[in-house]
């Protein structure tokens, strides 16, 4: 194949699978709504099963359901008929996934599920199949053709199964009123968890709380910035602790370039009187966005539990080091 032929072929694969997904829209109807409501109202779990490539899709659907608050368990169809049916509890609902709906394992498994009395939902690409005919309800994932040039390798059909599973999972999420805070509880680790769980107070610099009085001389300001190694210091009113401004190392450079009398300079002369601040209990990812928007590298942190008293600095390096973004 030439380069042009390869590109054209690969693009055709994408188009074929896109067409299969678009066709799914016509299958979302009152039956889909009833299935979603039944699962949502069930006191049991959703047991998802399948064979071959459908089993792989079932595994992914289970992972998505569990991560969005719907208890789900994967049961391999072949293993189920060799002992794993003990997974199924009386209140559980079974979702069985199969393109043909006529696989030998499915034909053996379905009657046993029916005998147990559990609600059976079939996800099938053939509405005349054994699975579809023996299920209480059916999710239709029929595709016109596989993207495989021989119309054999599961491609469009498994994509359709995956998307229908996502549609079901996200519908249940919406019904449940699942929030970003709920999501954080199920994703405490990794980048997702850090974005949704890590707060400014958790990672703000431990190098101290740099601050000077408004009448501090230049030497004191430089020592405070250098000693705390955060590239800035807050200017705080003595006694009240009220935040007045910020002096950054950039402010120092600009002052030195101006040719002013260094001996007479005080912190209040070179500070920025309206520093960007953030509450200690805000998410660290919000602090990062504020730094990006304002093209700065640090924010002064205020403690809402202490009448918004200045309590430190969060630097962009703190956020990057923690892997929040």
C-alpha positions as CSV (number, residue, x, y, z in Angstrom):
1,X,0.0,0.0,0.0
2,X,1.2,3.5,-0.8
3,X,1.1,6.2,1.8
4,X,-2.0,7.7,0.3
5,X,-3.7,4.3,0.2
6,X,-2.8,3.6,3.8
7,X,-4.2,7.0,4.9
8,X,-7.4,6.5,2.9
9,X,-7.9,3.0,4.4
10,X,-7.4,4.1,8.0
11,X,-9.7,7.0,7.5
12,X,-12.4,4.6,6.2
13,X,-12.1,2.5,9.3
14,X,-12.7,5.6,11.5
15,X,-15.7,6.6,9.4
16,X,-17.2,3.1,9.6
17,X,-16.9,3.0,13.4
18,X,-18.3,6.6,13.6
19,X,-21.3,5.5,11.6
20,X,-21.9,2.6,13.9
21,X,-21.8,5.0,16.9
22,X,-24.1,7.5,15.3
23,X,-26.6,4.7,14.6
24,X,-26.8,4.0,18.4
25,X,-28.7,7.3,18.9
26,X,-31.7,5.7,17.3
27,X,-31.6,2.9,19.8
28,X,-31.8,5.2,22.8
29,X,-35.5,5.1,23.6
30,X,-38.0,4.4,26.4
31,X,-36.6,0.9,26.8
32,X,-33.2,2.4,27.6
33,X,-34.8,4.7,30.1
34,X,-36.5,1.8,31.8
35,X,-33.3,-0.2,32.0
36,X,-31.4,2.8,33.5
37,X,-34.1,3.4,36.1
38,X,-34.3,-0.2,37.0
39,X,-30.6,-0.4,37.7
40,X,-30.6,2.9,39.5
41,X,-33.4,1.8,41.9
42,X,-32.0,-1.7,42.4
43,X,-30.6,-2.5,45.9
44,X,-28.2,-4.9,44.3
45,X,-25.2,-4.8,42.1
46,X,-24.9,-4.9,38.3
47,X,-23.1,-8.1,37.2
48,X,-21.6,-7.6,33.7
49,X,-20.7,-10.7,31.7
50,X,-19.5,-11.6,28.2
51,X,-17.2,-13.8,26.2
52,X,-14.2,-13.0,24.0
53,X,-13.9,-9.4,23.0
54,X,-17.3,-8.6,24.6
55,X,-15.7,-9.7,27.9
56,X,-13.0,-7.1,27.5
57,X,-15.6,-4.5,26.9
58,X,-17.6,-5.7,29.9
59,X,-14.5,-5.3,32.1
60,X,-14.2,-1.7,31.0
61,X,-17.9,-1.0,31.5
62,X,-17.6,-2.4,35.1
63,X,-14.6,-0.1,35.8
64,X,-16.5,2.9,34.6
65,X,-19.6,2.0,36.6
66,X,-17.6,1.5,39.8
67,X,-15.7,4.7,39.4
68,X,-19.0,6.7,39.1
69,X,-20.8,5.2,42.0
70,X,-22.7,2.2,40.6
71,X,-21.6,-1.0,42.3
72,X,-20.6,-3.5,39.5
73,X,-18.8,-6.8,39.2
74,X,-17.3,-8.5,36.1
75,X,-18.1,-12.2,35.6
76,X,-16.5,-14.0,32.7
77,X,-19.2,-16.0,30.9
78,X,-16.9,-19.1,30.5
79,X,-15.9,-19.0,34.2
80,X,-19.5,-18.5,35.2
81,X,-20.6,-21.9,34.0
82,X,-17.6,-23.4,35.8
83,X,-18.3,-22.1,39.3
84,X,-18.3,-18.3,39.2
85,X,-22.0,-18.0,39.2
86,X,-21.6,-17.9,43.0
87,X,-20.8,-14.2,42.5
88,X,-24.5,-13.5,41.8
89,X,-26.7,-12.5,44.8
90,X,-30.5,-12.4,44.8
91,X,-30.8,-8.6,44.3
92,X,-28.2,-8.4,41.5
93,X,-29.1,-7.5,37.9
94,X,-27.2,-9.3,35.1
95,X,-26.0,-7.4,32.0
96,X,-24.9,-10.0,29.4
97,X,-22.9,-8.6,26.4
98,X,-22.6,-10.4,23.1
99,X,-22.6,-9.4,19.4
100,X,-24.1,-12.5,18.0
101,X,-26.1,-13.5,21.1
102,X,-25.6,-17.1,20.1
103,X,-22.2,-18.0,21.5
104,X,-22.2,-21.5,23.1
105,X,-21.2,-20.1,26.5
106,X,-24.0,-17.6,26.3
107,X,-26.5,-20.3,25.4
108,X,-25.4,-22.3,28.5
109,X,-25.2,-19.4,30.9
110,X,-28.5,-17.6,30.1
111,X,-30.9,-20.5,31.2
112,X,-29.0,-20.8,34.6
113,X,-29.4,-17.0,35.2
114,X,-33.1,-17.3,34.3
115,X,-33.4,-20.2,36.9
116,X,-31.9,-18.0,39.6
117,X,-34.6,-15.4,39.0
118,X,-32.3,-12.4,38.5
119,X,-33.3,-9.7,36.1
120,X,-31.4,-10.3,32.8
121,X,-30.5,-7.4,30.5
122,X,-29.0,-8.4,27.1
123,X,-26.7,-6.2,25.1
124,X,-26.9,-7.8,21.7
125,X,-26.1,-7.0,18.1
126,X,-28.7,-9.5,16.9
127,X,-32.3,-9.0,18.2
128,X,-33.3,-12.4,16.9
129,X,-30.5,-14.1,18.9
130,X,-30.8,-16.6,21.8
131,X,-29.6,-13.9,24.2
132,X,-32.1,-11.2,23.0
133,X,-35.0,-13.6,23.0
134,X,-34.4,-14.8,26.5
135,X,-33.5,-11.5,28.2
136,X,-36.0,-9.4,30.2
137,X,-34.8,-6.3,28.4
138,X,-32.4,-5.7,25.6
139,X,-29.9,-2.9,24.7
140,X,-29.6,-2.9,20.9
141,X,-26.0,-2.6,19.6
142,X,-26.6,-3.8,16.1
143,X,-24.0,-2.5,13.6
144,X,-24.3,-2.5,9.8
145,X,-20.8,-3.9,9.3
146,X,-17.5,-4.4,11.1
147,X,-14.7,-2.0,10.2
148,X,-12.6,-5.0,9.4
149,X,-12.2,-5.3,5.6
150,X,-13.3,-8.9,5.9
151,X,-16.2,-7.9,8.1
152,X,-14.9,-10.4,10.7
153,X,-12.7,-8.9,13.4
154,X,-14.8,-7.2,16.2
155,X,-14.3,-3.5,15.6
156,X,-17.5,-1.5,15.0
157,X,-19.4,-4.0,17.2
158,X,-17.1,-3.6,20.2
159,X,-17.0,0.1,19.8
160,X,-20.8,0.2,19.8
161,X,-20.9,-2.0,23.0
162,X,-18.4,0.4,24.7
163,X,-20.4,3.5,23.8
164,X,-23.7,2.0,24.8
165,X,-22.0,1.1,28.1
166,X,-20.8,4.6,28.6
167,X,-24.2,6.0,27.8
168,X,-25.7,3.7,30.5
169,X,-23.0,4.6,33.0
170,X,-23.3,8.3,32.5
171,X,-27.1,8.2,32.6
172,X,-26.8,6.5,36.0
173,X,-24.3,9.1,37.1
174,X,-26.7,11.8,36.1
175,X,-29.6,10.1,37.9
176,X,-27.4,9.8,41.0
177,X,-26.4,13.5,41.0
178,X,-22.8,12.3,41.1
179,X,-20.5,15.4,41.7
180,X,-16.8,16.2,41.3
181,X,-16.5,15.7,45.1
182,X,-18.0,12.2,44.8
183,X,-15.6,11.5,42.0
184,X,-12.7,12.5,44.2
185,X,-13.7,10.0,46.9
186,X,-13.4,7.2,44.4
187,X,-10.2,8.5,42.8
188,X,-7.9,9.4,45.7
189,X,-4.7,8.4,43.9
190,X,-3.2,9.5,40.6
191,X,-3.6,12.7,38.7
192,X,-7.4,12.7,38.8
193,X,-7.4,12.3,42.6
194,X,-4.8,15.0,43.1
195,X,-6.8,17.5,41.0
196,X,-10.0,16.8,42.8
197,X,-8.6,16.3,46.3
198,X,-5.4,18.2,46.9
199,X,-5.9,21.6,48.6
200,X,-3.6,24.5,48.8
201,X,-2.8,24.0,52.5
202,X,-1.7,20.4,51.7
203,X,1.2,21.4,49.5
204,X,2.0,25.1,50.3
205,X,5.6,25.6,50.9
206,X,7.1,24.4,54.1
207,X,10.0,26.9,53.9
208,X,8.3,29.2,56.3
209,X,6.0,32.2,56.1
210,X,8.0,35.1,54.6
211,X,6.8,38.5,55.8
212,X,8.2,41.9,56.6
213,X,6.7,45.1,58.1
214,X,5.9,47.9,55.7
215,X,8.8,50.0,57.0
216,X,11.4,47.2,56.6
217,X,14.6,48.3,54.9
218,X,15.8,46.9,51.7
219,X,18.4,44.6,53.4
220,X,15.6,43.0,55.5
221,X,13.4,42.5,52.5
222,X,16.3,40.8,50.6
223,X,17.2,38.6,53.5
224,X,13.6,37.5,54.0
225,X,13.1,36.6,50.3
226,X,16.4,34.9,50.0
227,X,16.1,33.0,53.3
228,X,12.6,31.6,52.6
229,X,13.5,30.8,49.0
230,X,10.1,31.5,47.6
231,X,10.9,34.5,45.4
232,X,8.7,36.8,47.4
233,X,7.6,38.1,50.8
234,X,4.4,39.4,52.1
235,X,4.2,42.8,53.6
236,X,2.1,42.6,56.8
237,X,0.9,45.3,59.2
238,X,2.5,44.8,62.6
239,X,0.1,44.0,65.4
240,X,-3.0,43.4,63.3
241,X,-1.3,41.0,60.9
242,X,-3.3,42.6,58.0
243,X,-1.9,41.8,54.6
244,X,-0.8,45.0,52.9
245,X,1.1,43.7,49.8
246,X,3.8,41.6,48.3
247,X,7.4,42.2,47.2
248,X,8.8,39.8,44.7
249,X,12.4,39.4,43.4
250,X,11.1,41.1,40.2
251,X,10.2,44.2,42.2
252,X,13.7,44.2,43.7
253,X,15.3,44.1,40.2
254,X,13.1,46.8,38.9
255,X,13.9,49.0,41.9
256,X,17.6,48.5,41.4
257,X,17.4,49.4,37.7
258,X,15.5,52.6,38.5
259,X,18.6,54.2,40.2
260,X,16.7,55.1,43.4
261,X,18.6,55.7,46.7
262,X,18.7,52.2,48.1
263,X,19.3,53.3,51.7
264,X,15.9,55.2,51.7
265,X,13.8,52.4,50.2
266,X,11.3,50.6,52.4
267,X,9.1,47.6,51.7
268,X,6.0,49.7,51.3
269,X,7.7,51.8,48.6
270,X,8.2,48.8,46.2
271,X,5.4,46.4,47.2
272,X,2.4,45.6,45.0
273,X,-0.5,46.7,47.1
274,X,-3.1,44.3,45.6
275,X,-1.4,40.8,45.6
276,X,-3.2,37.8,44.2
277,X,-4.4,35.6,47.1
278,X,-6.1,32.2,47.5
279,X,-7.8,30.6,50.5
280,X,-5.9,27.7,52.1
281,X,-8.8,25.3,51.6
282,X,-9.1,25.9,47.9
283,X,-8.1,23.2,45.4
284,X,-4.5,23.4,44.4
285,X,-5.5,23.1,40.7
286,X,-7.4,26.4,41.1
287,X,-4.2,28.0,42.4
288,X,-2.4,26.8,39.3
289,X,-5.0,28.2,37.0
290,X,-4.8,31.6,38.7
291,X,-1.0,31.6,38.3
292,X,-1.4,30.8,34.6
293,X,-4.1,33.4,34.0
294,X,-2.1,36.1,35.8
295,X,1.4,35.0,34.5
296,X,2.8,34.7,38.1
297,X,4.6,32.0,40.0
298,X,3.3,32.4,43.5
299,X,0.1,33.3,45.4
300,X,-0.2,34.5,49.0
301,X,-2.3,32.1,51.0
302,X,-5.1,33.3,53.5
303,X,-6.5,31.1,56.3
304,X,-10.3,31.3,56.3
305,X,-10.3,29.8,59.8
306,X,-8.3,32.8,61.1
307,X,-10.3,35.7,59.6
308,X,-8.4,35.4,56.3
309,X,-5.0,36.0,58.0
310,X,-1.9,35.6,55.9
311,X,-0.5,32.1,56.4
312,X,2.1,31.5,53.7
313,X,2.9,31.2,50.0
314,X,2.1,28.6,47.4
315,X,4.6,28.5,44.6
316,X,4.0,26.9,41.2
317,X,6.9,24.5,41.9
318,X,4.9,23.2,44.9
319,X,2.0,22.3,42.5
320,X,4.2,20.8,39.8
321,X,6.3,18.8,42.3
322,X,3.1,17.3,43.7
323,X,1.9,16.3,40.2
324,X,-1.5,18.0,40.5
325,X,-1.3,19.1,36.9
